[in-house]
Amino acid sequence: MKSCFHRICSSAYILSLCGIVTAILLGACSGVKHCSSEPAEGNLGSIVNSPADEFAPVQFGKSTLLISSTNKERQLSKSPNDEAVLISEFRNGFFTLPTIAKIFPINDLPNSGYPTFYVNPMTKTTEAYFAVRTGSGVKTDVNIFTSSRKVGSDWTKPQALDANINSPTWDDQPTISPDGTYLIFSSDRAGGLGGIDLYICKRMSDRSWSKPENLGSGFNSEYDEFSPYISPDGTLYYSTKSFSAGKDYDIVSASKAETGWGIPKQMPAPINSEADDISPSWWGDSLMLASNRKGGCGGFDLYAFQLCGPVIIKGGIQTVERKHLPLAGKIEAIDDYGVIVSGSKVGDDGEFQLSVPARKNLLIRYTAPCVPGKYEQRITTLCSETSAVMMNLNFNVKESAYSFMLDTNKYTIPFFVSGFYIPNTPENLSDLRLKFSYNLIGNNDSSRYISKPGAEYDEYAVLVDSALEEAYQFIVQRFDMLEYNPCREGGKTIEILVEGYADPRGIYGQARYVGEDINDEGLNVHIPHGDKMTNELLSELRAYYTVRHLKSKLEKNPQFKKYASSISWQAIGKGIDEQEREDERKRRVGIFIKLSEADVRTGR
C-alpha cells in the first residue's frame, strides 16, 4: 500500500490540513528563488518547494508554517513512501528552509500529520486534530487523532477519536471551526454520494463529538470532495472535480450562512488552473494552496495569492460623564494565540485608525493612562476582493470605570458569621474557630450572641475573600491615576466608604463587644472592649473591621505607602438591613469606591 499522498496522486485522494490564520502578510515573491525559468504566478519558490511533493500548508501561531512533504532529505526519512510534516518560519518577508517538525505530536506516530488547530480564547488551551495511517496493504486504515496542550505544558499523548467518528475505511483531513464547535473531514465510508465525501461533526455539551453527518448533495457529488478548510469568518473551502466534470481538481468556496453555507462557487484563476489545485488554507490576507501546475519545482508545490484588500478599523473612544478626560492611549489587535498583530496610538480626542488582516478573529483592546482598566471587543474582520474594507468600532467609557460598588447580587452569601463582626475570610474563619475551641468565645453571656460557624461557612469564606479582593484590585489599579499628572487637576483622592449592616435578630442585654479597644482617630471610631452590643454597634464594627481588612491588604502593596495620603476612608454602621432579602444575607457590608471628581479633568 502506497503512502497517503501517493494514494492521492494515483487515485484522487488527498490529506490536507487547515490552520489558524494570523496577521502576517506574505512577502513579495520577487525575491524568491524559483525552480523554473518560467515560474508560475504565486509559487513560493525553491526554499519551500522541492522536486518532491509539498502540500497541505497550515499556519500555527504568528509565523509558523507546517508543510506536508515527501522530500526525503528534509524529513530525514529512509522510507520511500512516507510523508512527514515539516516546519518553516516566516522571517523578514520570506520562509525559512523547512525542517522536520519536532515540537508537535504530529510526527510521533508513523505516517501521521495534517493537523487542524483550535485555541480556546478563555483557557488558551490548544487542540490539534490530525490523521494517522495504520496497517499496510489491504489492512491500511486512516483515522483522526487528537492531542491538546495547555499553556506552559507539553502536548498530551495522541488519542484516536471515538469509533462513532472513525470508520474502518479512510477518515482524514480534519478541519475545525474557528469557535471549535464543529469539525469537518473527508471520508470514503459507505453511504456517501460517490468516492470521497465531506462529513461534519458537532461539539456536544460534554465536549464530545456527535456522529458524523454527510454534508449532502449541495457540497458532495459523484466525484471526490476533499481537503476542507474553514476560514476565520466561517467560509468553507475544499477541492472537487465536480466543476470540471472529472477533469481536474478545483478549489471552491461557500460563504457562511445563517444555517450552514451558501452555494459553493468555483474560485477564479490564478487560484485555479488546468492542473490539480488542492489544500486551500489562509495565511493572513492570502490563500495558500498546493498545485501540480506547470512552472513549479516538481510534483505538487505550494502557492499563495493575495485575495483581500486592506482592512481598516476606524473608531473612537466615547465618554459621557467625563467629557474632557484625556483619552490618549493605545489600541491593539490580538489574535487567538495572544499575539499582538497590529497596534496604533489613540489621540487625546479618542480617535484611532488601525490596519488589520482580513478574515480573522481578533480581540481589539483599548488602554490609556487616564482611563482605568481595559476595554475589549471581539470582532471578525471582513474581506473584499475588489476594494478596501472600512470597519467602525467604538468604545464607551462609563462612570463605572471610576467607581466601584460591591455587587450584592453577585455575592449572595453572608459576609459575617452570625453575631460576629470580622469579615468571614478563610483566615478569619480559622481564627474564630480557634477561639471557640479554646473557649475564648461563646462560653458566657457576654459572647454567646456569636454563633459557632458551621461547615457551610467554608464555602462562604472563599466568596467573601473574592469579593474583598475585587475591591482591593480596583483600588490598586487606580494608583496610576494619582500619579499621572495629565489625568488630573487639583486634588487627587480615592474615596472609600464601607457601610456595615446587621440582620434583624435581637441581641440580649448581657451581650458585649469582646474585641480589643478601638481608638481610631482617622476613622473617628472609638469603641471600648466590653461596650454593650446592639445591632447598631455590630453594623459599625463590621464596617470598621472590613476597612481594617482592606488596609491590611493594601499595606502589603509596595505602592501603598506612596499613595496612602491620597486615600480617604469612612466606616459607617447602618444598623439593620431593611432591604427584602434573606436574613443571613443581611449580615453584610456595602463597599463604595470612587475617584474624587477633582482627580480627573471634568471641565468643572
SVG drawing of the C-alpha trace seen along z (x, -y; Angstrom):
<svg xmlns="http://www.w3.org/2000/svg" viewBox="-38 -74 57 81">
<polyline fill="none" stroke="black" stroke-width="0.4" points="0.0,0.0 1.4,-3.4 1.6,-6.3 -1.4,-8.5 -0.1,-11.2 0.9,-8.8 -2.6,-7.4 -3.9,-10.9 -1.8,-11.2 -2.8,-7.9 -6.4,-7.6 -7.6,-11.1 -7.1,-11.1 -5.5,-13.9 -4.5,-14.5 -4.9,-18.1 -4.9,-20.2 -6.1,-23.6 -4.8,-26.1 -5.4,-29.3 -4.6,-32.4 -2.6,-35.3 -1.9,-38.9 1.4,-38.2 1.2,-39.2 3.1,-37.2 6.2,-38.9 6.6,-39.9 7.7,-36.9 10.0,-39.0 13.0,-37.9 12.0,-34.3 14.4,-31.8 12.5,-29.8 13.0,-26.3 11.7,-27.1 12.8,-29.6 9.1,-30.4 7.8,-30.2 4.1,-30.0 2.4,-33.0 2.3,-32.7 4.8,-29.9 6.6,-30.1 10.0,-29.2 12.7,-26.6 13.3,-27.3 9.8,-26.0 9.2,-23.8 11.3,-20.9 11.3,-18.3 9.2,-16.2 5.7,-17.0 4.8,-19.8 1.1,-20.1 -1.4,-20.8 0.0,-24.1 -1.2,-25.2 -0.4,-28.2 0.3,-27.8 0.8,-30.8 2.2,-34.1 4.7,-33.0 5.0,-29.2 4.0,-27.2 3.5,-23.5 4.0,-21.7 3.4,-18.1 6.2,-16.8 7.5,-13.7 11.0,-15.2 13.3,-12.6 16.2,-14.9 14.2,-17.4 12.2,-14.8 15.3,-12.6 13.3,-9.5 14.6,-6.4 11.2,-5.0 10.4,-5.6 6.7,-6.3 6.4,-8.1 5.4,-11.7 6.2,-13.9 5.2,-17.3 7.9,-20.0 8.1,-23.4 9.1,-26.7 9.3,-30.1 8.2,-33.4 11.1,-35.9 11.8,-39.2 9.3,-38.6 10.4,-35.1 10.0,-31.5 13.0,-29.6 14.1,-26.2 11.6,-23.6 12.8,-21.1 11.2,-18.2 8.6,-19.4 9.7,-18.2 7.7,-20.5 4.4,-18.9 3.0,-15.4 2.2,-15.0 5.4,-13.0 5.4,-11.0 3.2,-8.4 4.3,-6.8 2.6,-8.2 0.6,-10.9 0.2,-14.6 -2.0,-17.3 -3.4,-18.9 -6.0,-21.5 -5.8,-23.7 -8.3,-25.3 -7.2,-27.7 -9.7,-28.2 -9.7,-32.1 -10.5,-31.8 -8.2,-28.9 -5.6,-29.3 -5.6,-25.5 -4.7,-24.4 -6.4,-21.4 -4.9,-19.6 -6.7,-17.1 -4.8,-15.1 -4.8,-11.9 -2.8,-8.8 -2.3,-5.9 -2.0,-2.5 -1.5,1.0 -0.4,1.9 -1.7,3.4 -5.4,4.2 -5.5,3.6 -4.4,0.0 -6.6,-2.4 -6.6,-6.2 -8.2,-7.6 -8.4,-11.0 -6.5,-11.6 -6.4,-14.4 -3.9,-16.0 -4.0,-19.1 -1.6,-21.4 -2.2,-23.8 -0.1,-27.0 3.3,-26.0 2.7,-22.3 3.6,-19.6 1.2,-18.1 -0.9,-15.2 -0.4,-11.7 -2.4,-11.5 -5.7,-9.6 -8.0,-8.3 -11.4,-9.9 -14.3,-7.7 -15.5,-4.9 -18.6,-6.9 -16.3,-9.3 -13.6,-7.0 -14.7,-4.2 -12.9,-1.1 -12.2,-3.0 -10.4,-6.3 -11.2,-9.2 -8.9,-12.1 -8.2,-15.8 -10.0,-17.2 -10.6,-21.0 -12.1,-22.6 -14.2,-25.7 -12.7,-28.9 -15.0,-28.7 -14.3,-25.0 -18.0,-24.0 -17.8,-21.7 -15.4,-19.5 -15.4,-18.7 -13.4,-15.9 -13.1,-13.7 -14.1,-10.0 -14.8,-7.3 -17.1,-5.4 -20.2,-3.6 -23.3,-5.6 -21.8,-8.6 -22.7,-10.2 -19.6,-8.9 -15.9,-8.5 -14.8,-10.8 -17.3,-13.0 -17.2,-15.7 -18.7,-15.0 -19.5,-17.2 -19.5,-16.5 -20.8,-19.0 -19.4,-19.6 -21.8,-18.3 -22.3,-20.0 -20.0,-17.4 -17.2,-18.4 -17.6,-15.1 -18.3,-15.0 -21.6,-14.0 -22.0,-11.2 -20.8,-12.4 -23.3,-13.6 -22.8,-13.8 -22.8,-17.5 -25.2,-16.5 -25.6,-17.0 -25.2,-20.7 -21.5,-20.1 -20.8,-16.4 -21.1,-14.9 -20.4,-11.7 -16.8,-12.9 -14.3,-13.3 -14.6,-16.2 -11.7,-16.6 -9.2,-18.9 -11.8,-21.0 -10.7,-24.2 -12.8,-26.7 -11.6,-30.3 -11.9,-32.5 -15.2,-34.0 -16.6,-30.6 -16.2,-30.3 -15.8,-26.7 -13.1,-25.9 -12.5,-22.5 -11.3,-20.7 -13.5,-18.9 -13.7,-17.7 -17.4,-18.4 -16.8,-21.8 -14.5,-20.3 -16.6,-17.2 -14.0,-15.0 -11.1,-16.5 -9.0,-18.2 -9.4,-19.3 -10.5,-22.9 -10.8,-24.9 -14.3,-26.1 -15.7,-28.3 -19.0,-28.5 -19.8,-31.6 -21.2,-31.0 -24.9,-31.4 -27.3,-31.7 -27.6,-27.9 -24.8,-26.1 -23.2,-27.6 -24.3,-29.1 -23.9,-27.6 -20.3,-26.6 -18.6,-28.7 -15.5,-27.9 -12.7,-30.2 -11.2,-32.2 -7.8,-32.0 -5.0,-32.1 -6.1,-30.3 -7.5,-27.5 -5.6,-26.2 -5.9,-23.5 -3.9,-21.2 -5.0,-19.9 -5.4,-22.6 -5.9,-21.4 -5.3,-22.1 -6.6,-25.6 -5.8,-27.5 -5.4,-31.1 -2.2,-32.9 -3.0,-36.4 -4.9,-38.1 -3.7,-35.4 -4.9,-32.0 -2.3,-29.2 -2.8,-26.0 -1.0,-23.1 -0.9,-22.6 0.9,-20.5 0.6,-23.1 3.4,-23.9 6.2,-26.3 6.8,-24.7 9.7,-22.8 8.2,-19.3 5.1,-17.4 2.8,-19.5 4.2,-22.9 2.8,-25.5 1.4,-28.7 -0.1,-31.9 -2.4,-34.5 -3.4,-37.8 -7.2,-37.9 -8.4,-40.6 -8.0,-44.3 -6.8,-46.3 -8.9,-46.2 -9.0,-49.4 -10.7,-49.7 -11.7,-53.3 -13.4,-54.4 -13.3,-56.4 -13.4,-56.3 -16.6,-57.9 -17.2,-59.3 -20.5,-60.7 -19.8,-61.7 -16.2,-62.9 -16.2,-64.7 -12.8,-66.4 -10.9,-63.4 -7.6,-62.9 -8.1,-59.7 -4.6,-59.3 -3.6,-55.6 -3.1,-52.7 -5.4,-50.3 -4.2,-46.8 -5.5,-43.8 -4.7,-40.5 -5.2,-37.0 -6.4,-33.8 -2.8,-33.0 -2.5,-36.2 -0.2,-37.7 -0.5,-41.4 -0.8,-41.5 -1.4,-45.3 -1.3,-48.4 -1.8,-52.1 -1.9,-55.2 -5.2,-56.8 -5.2,-60.6 -6.4,-62.9 -9.6,-63.2 -10.1,-59.4 -10.0,-58.8 -8.0,-55.9 -7.3,-54.0 -5.9,-50.5 -4.9,-48.3 -5.6,-44.6 -5.6,-41.4 -8.7,-40.2 -10.9,-37.3 -9.5,-37.0 -10.9,-36.6 -9.4,-39.5 -9.7,-40.9 -9.5,-44.7 -8.2,-46.2 -8.0,-49.9 -5.9,-51.0 -4.9,-54.5 -3.2,-56.0 -6.1,-58.3 -8.8,-55.6 -8.8,-52.9 -8.9,-49.3 -9.0,-48.0 -11.8,-47.9 -12.1,-44.9 -14.3,-43.9 -14.1,-40.7 -14.6,-41.0 -14.1,-39.0 -12.6,-41.1 -14.1,-41.1 -12.7,-40.6 -13.3,-42.3 -11.5,-41.0 -12.1,-44.3 -11.7,-47.1 -10.5,-48.1 -12.8,-47.4 -13.6,-50.0 -14.9,-48.8 -16.3,-51.1 -15.7,-50.3 -16.4,-52.5 -15.7,-52.0 -17.8,-53.7 -16.1,-54.7 -18.6,-54.8 -18.6,-56.3 -18.2,-52.8 -14.6,-52.9 -14.1,-55.5 -16.3,-54.0 -16.8,-50.6 -19.8,-49.2 -19.8,-45.7 -22.4,-43.7 -24.6,-42.1 -26.5,-40.3 -23.2,-38.6 -22.3,-37.6 -25.5,-36.2 -24.0,-34.9 -23.5,-36.2 -20.3,-38.2 -20.1,-37.5 -20.8,-34.7 -24.0,-35.4 -23.2,-37.8 -19.6,-38.3 -18.0,-41.5 -14.8,-40.4 -15.2,-39.5 -15.6,-35.8 -12.5,-35.2 -10.7,-31.8 -8.1,-33.1 -10.5,-34.9 -12.8,-31.9 -9.9,-29.7 -9.1,-32.2 -12.8,-32.3 -12.9,-28.5 -9.8,-28.5 -11.4,-31.0 -14.3,-28.6 -12.1,-25.6 -10.2,-27.4 -13.5,-28.7 -12.4,-32.3 -15.8,-33.0 -19.3,-31.6 -18.7,-30.3 -20.5,-33.1 -23.4,-35.6 -21.2,-38.4 -20.2,-36.5 -22.9,-33.9 -24.6,-36.0 -21.7,-35.0 -22.7,-31.7 -20.3,-28.8 -19.6,-28.6 -20.8,-25.5 -19.2,-23.8 -21.2,-25.9 -19.1,-28.9 -16.0,-27.4 -17.7,-27.9 -18.9,-31.3 -15.4,-32.3 -14.0,-31.7 -16.6,-34.0 -16.1,-36.7 -12.4,-36.7 -13.1,-37.0 -15.4,-40.0 -12.8,-41.8 -10.1,-41.0 -12.2,-42.6 -12.4,-45.8 -8.7,-45.7 -7.8,-45.3 -10.0,-48.2 -8.0,-50.4 -4.6,-49.2 -5.3,-49.5 -6.2,-53.2 -2.9,-54.2 -1.6,-55.3 -4.5,-57.8 -3.0,-59.5 0.5,-59.6 0.0,-60.5 -0.3,-64.3 -2.2,-64.8 -5.0,-62.8 -5.9,-65.2 -6.4,-68.7 -6.4,-69.9 -7.0,-67.4 -6.3,-63.7 -8.0,-61.2 -9.6,-57.8 -12.7,-57.9 -13.6,-54.6 -16.8,-54.2 -17.7,-51.0 -21.2,-50.6 -21.9,-47.8 -25.3,-46.0 -26.9,-43.5 -29.8,-41.1 -32.9,-41.8 -32.1,-39.1 -32.4,-40.6 -29.4,-40.8 -29.8,-40.1 -28.9,-42.7 -25.8,-41.0 -24.1,-40.8 -20.8,-42.8 -18.2,-43.7 -15.4,-41.2 -12.7,-42.5 -9.8,-44.9 -10.3,-48.6 -10.8,-50.7 -9.5,-54.2 -9.1,-55.1 -8.8,-58.9 -8.6,-58.6 -11.9,-56.9 -13.4,-58.6 -14.3,-55.2 -14.0,-54.7 -15.3,-51.5 -14.1,-50.2 -13.8,-46.5 -17.0,-45.4 -19.2,-48.0 -22.9,-46.9 -23.6,-45.0 -26.5,-46.2 -27.3,-45.8 -26.2,-49.4 -22.9,-48.7 -22.5,-45.4 -23.0,-47.1 -20.4,-49.7 -17.9,-47.1 -18.5,-45.2 -17.8,-48.3 -14.7,-49.1 -13.1,-45.6 -13.8,-45.5 -11.8,-48.7 -9.1,-47.2 -9.0,-44.2 -8.7,-46.2 -6.0,-48.4 -4.1,-45.4 -4.0,-44.0 -3.0,-47.4 -0.1,-47.8 1.5,-44.8 1.5,-46.5 4.8,-48.4 3.0,-51.3 0.5,-51.9 2.9,-53.9 3.3,-56.4 -0.4,-56.9 -1.8,-56.3 -2.3,-60.0 -4.4,-60.2 -6.9,-57.7 -9.8,-58.7 -11.7,-56.2 -15.1,-56.1 -16.6,-53.3 -20.3,-53.8 -22.7,-51.5 -26.2,-51.4 -27.9,-49.2 -30.4,-46.6 -30.6,-46.0 -34.2,-46.8 -34.0,-45.5 -36.0,-42.5 -33.5,-39.6 -32.9,-36.5 -31.8,-37.4 -28.4,-35.7 -27.7,-37.9 -28.3,-41.0 -25.1,-40.2 -23.0,-42.2 -21.2,-45.4 -21.6,-47.8 -18.3,-49.0 -18.3,-52.1 -15.0,-53.4 -14.6,-56.3 -12.0,-58.7 -12.9,-62.1 -14.3,-64.5 -11.3,-66.7 -8.9,-63.8 -9.6,-64.0 -10.4,-66.8 -14.1,-67.2 -14.2,-70.7 -15.8,-71.9"/>
</svg>
